[in-house]
Amino acid sequence: MILRNDDLDRARCKPEFVSAMFEDLRWFGFKWQEGPDIGGPFAPYSQSERTSRYRSCLEQLKAQGSIYPCACSRKDIAAAVCAPHAADDELIYPGTCRSRIGASKNDACSWRLRVPDGQQVSFTDVQCGRQTFEAGKDFGDFVVWRPDDIPGYQLACVVDDSAMQISEVVRGRDLLLSTARQILIYQALTLPVPNFLHCELMTDESGVRLAKRHDALSLRQLRLSGASRDELMAGWNTA
């Protein structure tokens, strides 16, 4: 088992949170053979220490014309978008900056993957079956590098999963659309695409998925309230 610390957002990923992650996972019974605290053949295992790898792939995408600089803010995009945005709360980019070729060093811009409208991305999920998403309808040109010089989530995941030789990605069903985007990056970088399994999400009594944005109970809060590991495991097994 590999433990990877996805800590690119430095404002939210504080050292005390990393320590709590180790403690909570060990309490729950996880044992990993590679990770930030013990190293391994694909070290480092914290994304904040892997920026050079992401930047190398960014330069490859630039050189082959797969991405373009974008100076649009979220407010700009919202003003230009007429159709409803994607289900994962990311506005579908209307392609305002697609004709831009390059950016100066002083430009505060993001870099987006160029995805022609109408292009379909299909894959067979182990749990959910055949999935198909269409550019321009389900998602648009998406960010692979942020204007604050931080790699985008989609790019970092692809680079790390490939470098760490991940053959099957297991994650929540809410990330099916992210998988479609990531497959496009795998293809642009000519990397092998792993298999995917998107599982059901843990929900509260009203059926709303447990998420930080909804102030859902964390594993630590459940621990402090007196819940045992066996009780939580039984809950997952019967969900």
Contacts in CASP RR format, 6 or more apart in sequence:
PFRMAT RR
TARGET T0000
AUTHOR 0000-0000-0000
METHOD contacts of the structure
MODEL  1
MILRNDDLDRARCKPEFVSAMFEDLRWFGFKWQEGPDIGGPFAPYSQSER
TSRYRSCLEQLKAQGSIYPCACSRKDIAAAVCAPHAADDELIYPGTCRSR
IGASKNDACSWRLRVPDGQQVSFTDVQCGRQTFEAGKDFGDFVVWRPDDI
PGYQLACVVDDSAMQISEVVRGRDLLLSTARQILIYQALTLPVPNFLHCE
LMTDESGVRLAKRHDALSLRQLRLSGASRDELMAGWNTA
1 30 0 8 1.000
1 31 0 8 1.000
1 32 0 8 1.000
1 33 0 8 1.000
1 34 0 8 1.000
2 32 0 8 1.000
2 33 0 8 1.000
2 34 0 8 1.000
2 35 0 8 1.000
2 42 0 8 1.000
2 45 0 8 1.000
2 164 0 8 1.000
2 166 0 8 1.000
3 25 0 8 1.000
3 30 0 8 1.000
3 32 0 8 1.000
3 34 0 8 1.000
3 35 0 8 1.000
3 36 0 8 1.000
3 37 0 8 1.000
3 45 0 8 1.000
4 35 0 8 1.000
4 36 0 8 1.000
4 45 0 8 1.000
4 46 0 8 1.000
4 47 0 8 1.000
4 160 0 8 1.000
4 164 0 8 1.000
5 13 0 8 1.000
5 18 0 8 1.000
5 21 0 8 1.000
5 35 0 8 1.000
5 36 0 8 1.000
5 45 0 8 1.000
5 46 0 8 1.000
5 47 0 8 1.000
5 48 0 8 1.000
6 13 0 8 1.000
6 47 0 8 1.000
6 153 0 8 1.000
6 156 0 8 1.000
7 13 0 8 1.000
7 18 0 8 1.000
7 46 0 8 1.000
7 47 0 8 1.000
7 48 0 8 1.000
8 47 0 8 1.000
8 48 0 8 1.000
8 150 0 8 1.000
8 151 0 8 1.000
8 152 0 8 1.000
8 153 0 8 1.000
8 156 0 8 1.000
9 150 0 8 1.000
10 48 0 8 1.000
13 48 0 8 1.000
18 36 0 8 1.000
18 46 0 8 1.000
20 220 0 8 1.000
22 37 0 8 1.000
24 219 0 8 1.000
24 220 0 8 1.000
24 223 0 8 1.000
25 32 0 8 1.000
27 223 0 8 1.000
27 229 0 8 1.000
28 219 0 8 1.000
28 229 0 8 1.000
28 232 0 8 1.000
29 229 0 8 1.000
32 38 0 8 1.000
33 40 0 8 1.000
34 40 0 8 1.000
34 41 0 8 1.000
34 42 0 8 1.000
34 43 0 8 1.000
34 45 0 8 1.000
35 43 0 8 1.000
35 45 0 8 1.000
36 44 0 8 1.000
36 45 0 8 1.000
36 46 0 8 1.000
39 45 0 8 1.000
42 163 0 8 1.000
42 164 0 8 1.000
42 165 0 8 1.000
44 50 0 8 1.000
47 151 0 8 1.000
47 156 0 8 1.000
47 160 0 8 1.000
50 156 0 8 1.000
50 159 0 8 1.000
50 160 0 8 1.000
51 151 0 8 1.000
53 159 0 8 1.000
53 160 0 8 1.000
53 163 0 8 1.000
54 145 0 8 1.000
54 151 0 8 1.000
54 155 0 8 1.000
54 156 0 8 1.000
54 159 0 8 1.000
55 151 0 8 1.000
57 155 0 8 1.000
57 158 0 8 1.000
57 159 0 8 1.000
57 189 0 8 1.000
58 67 0 8 1.000
58 111 0 8 1.000
58 144 0 8 1.000
58 145 0 8 1.000
58 151 0 8 1.000
58 155 0 8 1.000
60 189 0 8 1.000
61 67 0 8 1.000
61 111 0 8 1.000
61 113 0 8 1.000
61 144 0 8 1.000
61 188 0 8 1.000
61 189 0 8 1.000
62 111 0 8 1.000
64 188 0 8 1.000
65 114 0 8 1.000
66 113 0 8 1.000
66 114 0 8 1.000
66 188 0 8 1.000
67 111 0 8 1.000
67 112 0 8 1.000
67 113 0 8 1.000
67 114 0 8 1.000
67 144 0 8 1.000
67 145 0 8 1.000
68 97 0 8 1.000
68 98 0 8 1.000
68 100 0 8 1.000
68 101 0 8 1.000
68 102 0 8 1.000
68 111 0 8 1.000
68 112 0 8 1.000
68 114 0 8 1.000
68 141 0 8 1.000
69 97 0 8 1.000
69 100 0 8 1.000
69 102 0 8 1.000
69 103 0 8 1.000
69 107 0 8 1.000
69 109 0 8 1.000
69 110 0 8 1.000
69 111 0 8 1.000
70 93 0 8 1.000
70 96 0 8 1.000
70 97 0 8 1.000
70 100 0 8 1.000
70 109 0 8 1.000
70 110 0 8 1.000
70 111 0 8 1.000
70 112 0 8 1.000
70 141 0 8 1.000
70 143 0 8 1.000
71 97 0 8 1.000
71 100 0 8 1.000
71 103 0 8 1.000
71 107 0 8 1.000
71 108 0 8 1.000
71 109 0 8 1.000
72 80 0 8 1.000
72 93 0 8 1.000
72 96 0 8 1.000
72 97 0 8 1.000
74 91 0 8 1.000
76 96 0 8 1.000
77 91 0 8 1.000
77 93 0 8 1.000
77 94 0 8 1.000
77 96 0 8 1.000
78 91 0 8 1.000
80 94 0 8 1.000
80 96 0 8 1.000
81 91 0 8 1.000
81 92 0 8 1.000
81 94 0 8 1.000
83 92 0 8 1.000
85 91 0 8 1.000
85 92 0 8 1.000
86 92 0 8 1.000
86 138 0 8 1.000
86 139 0 8 1.000
86 140 0 8 1.000
86 177 0 8 1.000
87 138 0 8 1.000
87 177 0 8 1.000
88 174 0 8 1.000
88 177 0 8 1.000
88 178 0 8 1.000
90 139 0 8 1.000
90 142 0 8 1.000
92 136 0 8 1.000
92 137 0 8 1.000
92 138 0 8 1.000
92 139 0 8 1.000
92 140 0 8 1.000
93 112 0 8 1.000
93 140 0 8 1.000
93 141 0 8 1.000
93 142 0 8 1.000
95 140 0 8 1.000
95 141 0 8 1.000
97 112 0 8 1.000
98 114 0 8 1.000
98 141 0 8 1.000
103 109 0 8 1.000
108 147 0 8 1.000
109 147 0 8 1.000
110 143 0 8 1.000
110 145 0 8 1.000
110 146 0 8 1.000
110 147 0 8 1.000
111 143 0 8 1.000
111 144 0 8 1.000
111 145 0 8 1.000
112 141 0 8 1.000
112 142 0 8 1.000
112 143 0 8 1.000
112 144 0 8 1.000
113 141 0 8 1.000
113 142 0 8 1.000
113 144 0 8 1.000
113 181 0 8 1.000
113 184 0 8 1.000
113 185 0 8 1.000
113 188 0 8 1.000
114 141 0 8 1.000
115 135 0 8 1.000
115 136 0 8 1.000
115 139 0 8 1.000
115 140 0 8 1.000
115 141 0 8 1.000
115 142 0 8 1.000
115 184 0 8 1.000
116 135 0 8 1.000
117 135 0 8 1.000
117 136 0 8 1.000
118 134 0 8 1.000
118 135 0 8 1.000
118 136 0 8 1.000
118 137 0 8 1.000
119 134 0 8 1.000
119 135 0 8 1.000
120 132 0 8 1.000
120 133 0 8 1.000
120 134 0 8 1.000
120 135 0 8 1.000
121 132 0 8 1.000
121 133 0 8 1.000
121 134 0 8 1.000
121 135 0 8 1.000
121 180 0 8 1.000
121 181 0 8 1.000
121 183 0 8 1.000
121 184 0 8 1.000
122 130 0 8 1.000
122 131 0 8 1.000
122 132 0 8 1.000
122 133 0 8 1.000
123 130 0 8 1.000
123 131 0 8 1.000
123 179 0 8 1.000
123 180 0 8 1.000
123 183 0 8 1.000
123 193 0 8 1.000
123 196 0 8 1.000
124 130 0 8 1.000
124 131 0 8 1.000
125 131 0 8 1.000
125 176 0 8 1.000
125 179 0 8 1.000
125 196 0 8 1.000
125 197 0 8 1.000
125 198 0 8 1.000
126 168 0 8 1.000
126 195 0 8 1.000
126 196 0 8 1.000
126 197 0 8 1.000
127 173 0 8 1.000
127 197 0 8 1.000
127 198 0 8 1.000
127 199 0 8 1.000
128 173 0 8 1.000
128 176 0 8 1.000
128 198 0 8 1.000
131 176 0 8 1.000
131 179 0 8 1.000
131 180 0 8 1.000
133 139 0 8 1.000
133 176 0 8 1.000
133 177 0 8 1.000
133 180 0 8 1.000
138 177 0 8 1.000
138 180 0 8 1.000
139 177 0 8 1.000
139 180 0 8 1.000
139 181 0 8 1.000
142 154 0 8 1.000
142 181 0 8 1.000
143 152 0 8 1.000
143 154 0 8 1.000
144 151 0 8 1.000
144 152 0 8 1.000
144 154 0 8 1.000
144 155 0 8 1.000
144 185 0 8 1.000
145 151 0 8 1.000
145 152 0 8 1.000
145 155 0 8 1.000
146 152 0 8 1.000
151 159 0 8 1.000
153 178 0 8 1.000
154 178 0 8 1.000
154 181 0 8 1.000
154 182 0 8 1.000
154 185 0 8 1.000
155 185 0 8 1.000
157 178 0 8 1.000
157 182 0 8 1.000
158 182 0 8 1.000
158 185 0 8 1.000
158 186 0 8 1.000
158 189 0 8 1.000
158 191 0 8 1.000
159 189 0 8 1.000
160 166 0 8 1.000
161 169 0 8 1.000
161 194 0 8 1.000
162 186 0 8 1.000
162 189 0 8 1.000
162 191 0 8 1.000
162 192 0 8 1.000
166 194 0 8 1.000
167 194 0 8 1.000
167 195 0 8 1.000
168 194 0 8 1.000
168 195 0 8 1.000
168 196 0 8 1.000
168 197 0 8 1.000
169 179 0 8 1.000
169 194 0 8 1.000
169 195 0 8 1.000
169 196 0 8 1.000
169 197 0 8 1.000
170 196 0 8 1.000
170 197 0 8 1.000
170 198 0 8 1.000
170 199 0 8 1.000
171 196 0 8 1.000
171 197 0 8 1.000
171 198 0 8 1.000
171 199 0 8 1.000
172 198 0 8 1.000
172 199 0 8 1.000
172 200 0 8 1.000
172 201 0 8 1.000
173 198 0 8 1.000
173 199 0 8 1.000
173 200 0 8 1.000
173 201 0 8 1.000
174 201 0 8 1.000
174 209 0 8 1.000
175 198 0 8 1.000
176 198 0 8 1.000
179 196 0 8 1.000
179 198 0 8 1.000
183 193 0 8 1.000
186 192 0 8 1.000
186 193 0 8 1.000
187 193 0 8 1.000
200 239 0 8 1.000
201 209 0 8 1.000
201 210 0 8 1.000
202 209 0 8 1.000
202 210 0 8 1.000
202 236 0 8 1.000
202 239 0 8 1.000
203 209 0 8 1.000
203 210 0 8 1.000
203 239 0 8 1.000
204 210 0 8 1.000
204 216 0 8 1.000
208 214 0 8 1.000
209 216 0 8 1.000
210 216 0 8 1.000
210 217 0 8 1.000
212 218 0 8 1.000
217 225 0 8 1.000
219 232 0 8 1.000
222 232 0 8 1.000
END
